[in-house]
Amino acid sequence: MRKVDCRSSDFLGTFCNVALSMVIVVFFAMTGRLHAQTQNSVTASDSTATRVMACTACHGERGQGSRDDYFPRLAGKPTGYLYNQLVAFRDGQRKYPPMNYLLAYLPDSYLREMADYFAAQQTPFPPLPKPDVGPQVLALGERLVLKGDDARHVPACIACHGASLTGMSPDIPGLLGLHSKYISAQLGATRFGTRVPIKPNCMQQLTTRLSEEDITAVSAYLSSLPAPANPAPAPAGSLKLALTCEGLETK
Amino acid sequence: MSKPSLPKKHRGLQIATSRSMLCLAFGMFALVQGARSQDAATIAKGEYLARAGDCIACHSDPGNKPFAGGRAMATPFGTLYSPNISPDSTTGLGAWTADEFYTMMHSGRTRSGALLYPAMPFASYTKVTRADADAIFAYLKNVPPVHQQNREQDLKFPYNNRNLLLGWRTLYFKEGEYKPDPSKSTEWNRGAYLVEGLGHCSMCHTAINALGGSSKSEAFQGGLIPMQEWYAPSLTSNREAGLGDWSIKDISDLLQAGVSARGAVYGPMAEVVYNSLQYLSDSDIRAMAVYLKALPSTGDTTAPNEVQTQDRLRLAPLGKKIYVAQCAMCHGVNGEGKGWDFPPLAANQSIQMSSSVNPIRMVLNGGYPPGTIRNPRPYGMPPFAQQLSDEEVAAVVTYIRTAWNNHGTAITAQDVNALRSAPLN
């Protein structure tokens, strides 16, 4: 058998040269790649999860909430609600300087992506601290949450936020997995008009009918409830709302 | 009954008349259309120039209607409220003439002749040409009018006396449109016109003194922005944000996209890119980059003193530990960063400047670069104020300022603590 000799014919010579060049090119491409890998040590992935690390530093890696009273759970809340809050923080209708600062120069489309991301997170509810109130306060809270107060035209929370209190798509938030102090601060801010919901805005009207004691009781009771069996918000339009908020929209 | 017809000799006249009427009507129509398209072109040009001047940022209260004014601006002299520049006839610019608008831009005097407070950058806007000022005015006359009364300015004595501004103007204001430098390229001159004029970059990038003025001889040499507690880096020193060793592409990316391979904009500059620079044309951005890159290099940083060297030796090991655990996944073990997404920290001028205000604030408060047309989904820096102690922030900032041949100096826990209460908006 004749050995293949590159010098033996023009054709073979060309073939061998081309093959050799290809081997060299592939070799350099591979080492080049290896070289690039050793040069760049960044491990963060190109994903929405990486893009929202500025959020998860406080709200938990998957938006589950944190031990801090005022960094609420975001995971699984209805996307429309989350989007409205992001817009309100960006534009200053809802005031909390660290949030206003972070979102100030982000476009709607990106805020929508962030809202969708956290709405889609399914993650366990972390345990909450036991509210530091007596049984009478919890009983008042339970009554307001489950039954409301007809005499004062205060509807039950479950009338709009769902029997399981997980909210309703797309705009009504779930009320579980939140610290008592956070809920109380939001109800207070809504009552005093410093938290102005974009839509629906019936909460402001409603909170003006609540006393300080009512707010403490409702917040304590809600934070004492266990994680819901099914954390998903009720489907859009599945609840007949206690208040017709639509006619009261401010925006 | 049939209509009596005109005598034959008059018929020709009738046809001729209708023809000439038709021609006349068509001519008028063409004229009106021509004027309209000219108006539309002027208004479009004015909109572009108003963006270059970033009028909307100060003359709108966030969340409220644009150009209605009312934005509170804290200054060391008291609080100023921007006026309504929408075309409302009683509370805005509705009754102004183009002459009055030009006089205001050019000489810093209101319609009534009163002197403007220099929060309005008329010391820069004076360089704007008459034609450009007219176009901006045409645009502002065409935005939706908002009826909103201007708020009284809330300045402390004696600054509430506008006549005192005469002194300020003598020191810091030189009236006059931009004069092109014939020894430089058209592109450089366009860049200079935009940077020195509508862009009013020197409002922040030149140190502001106790009188609220900035000296021409210190132009673009950087300074702490009063009340906001962000440091606007020098645009002339290569050791700060001096752009001498940046490529034109990187400068252009930074200005237009808000991010570049060399670093990202943050703090007050994020607002400038978001409201203004992202909308400028590629050629104008390039012209600004050419001009900025050509600014003469000045200044140098001093070598670290003994205390700073001791602080560095003490803090750097803790800083490195925190860096590896918290920062390296995005900025890289060697501070190399990655493209537009994660700014490099090695050789990043903005973290090594004599002023350590910006890197401390970025670690405490985090921040997103602006979401722009070219980079609508920016990666964001997480805040660490809630997680790291003053000592830990001092350690990690000292580490990034001194590792990888960075020539910054060590900082202290006190430096960090002082910025925990810095305003965020």
Interface residues (C-beta under 8 A of the other chain):
Chain A: Q39 N40 S41 V42 T43 A44 D46 T50 R51 V52 M53 A54 C55 T56 A57 C58 D68 F71 D91 G92 Q93 P97 P98 N100 Y101 L102 L103 A104 Y105 L106 P107 S109 Y110 E113
Chain B: P62 G63 A270 E271 V273 Y274 A328 M329 C330 H331 G332 V333 N334 E336 G337 K338 D341 F342 N365 G366 G367 Y368 P369 P370 G371 P376 R377 P378 Y379 G380 M381 P382 P383 F384 A385 Q386 Q387 P423 L424 N425
